[in-house]
Amino acid sequence: MTSSPSPTPATTPGEAASRRRVLLAAPRGYCAGVDRAVIAVEKAIEQYGAPVYVRHEIVHNKYVVKTLEKKGAIFVEETEEVPEGNIVIFSAHGVAPVVHDEAKRGKLATIDATCPLVTKVHKEAVRYAKEDYDILLIGHEGHEEVIGTSGEAPEHITLVDGPKDVENVEVRDPDKVVWLSQTTLSVDETMETVDALKGRYPNLLSPPSDDICYATQNRQIAVKQMGAEADLVIVVGSKNSSNSVRLVEVALGAGARDAHLVDYAEEIDEAWLEGVGTVGVTSGASVPDILVHGVLDWLAARGYEDVETLTAAEESIHFSLPKELRRDLRAEAKAATED
């Protein structure tokens, strides 16, 4: 009598953890809009001298903000906080027209570092408002980008904060409705919201091109691939960064057993590594790569030295710097105070 072969024992958490590796997402970190905005602040300080004021965080990242503060940037919440005759930079998230008016009244020289992809959404809002559409803006209430876009056509725009908010939407004419979106949302959740809206408004018009930015989409695609293989995903980014928060959600949705958002390597809890063989690492679109390397060093010191790059897309987009950096803004601001 022949005995049947014994079943292969299941891999235990300890055995999984013994085969330690890191999957490093590509692309990750800075997108073209963030790079442009950060360089704009650095160039302004270099050309015009400190201080240079910035309305709100130039991008949503603690490290970037602190680094720019050390160089001479002063971050303020409201335009009125900037002393008359100074330079103020508007963040990558964009501002409403009323903010430009405030700067003019305050006799300030301005540098608009709004991401061109956000500016595109602003222009779409203005266009559809002129055509008397009801605009359903998919986004998160209170986010600076949403506030700026809504300010372009406040009488025409209704915020839709996810699929659950669709039932609260009311429009004047169901045959004259268009949707736009915040650029940093989860692609899947946004399309879920759009599908729900189309269920109510079959003739809902879509924007001429996708509003969710290429960088947000590419980073989410990479994390989806990573989440299917990783036991743990570490996303480097700040808690007020919408696109970074979305990466954690996407990782969990793609199958990762655990996922966390950290600003710095020191915030990683070693308990997260228990039973973990594969760690996925990525970063939000406003995160400099020095912070990612800090996480890789931290993991290497704990046995995760094998790093494999997971490439989901190639990025080659670059945006030119704000045109205001080619002018003598200090002289313009001084002249404004003498009028």
Disulfide bonds with the S-S distance in Angstrom:
none
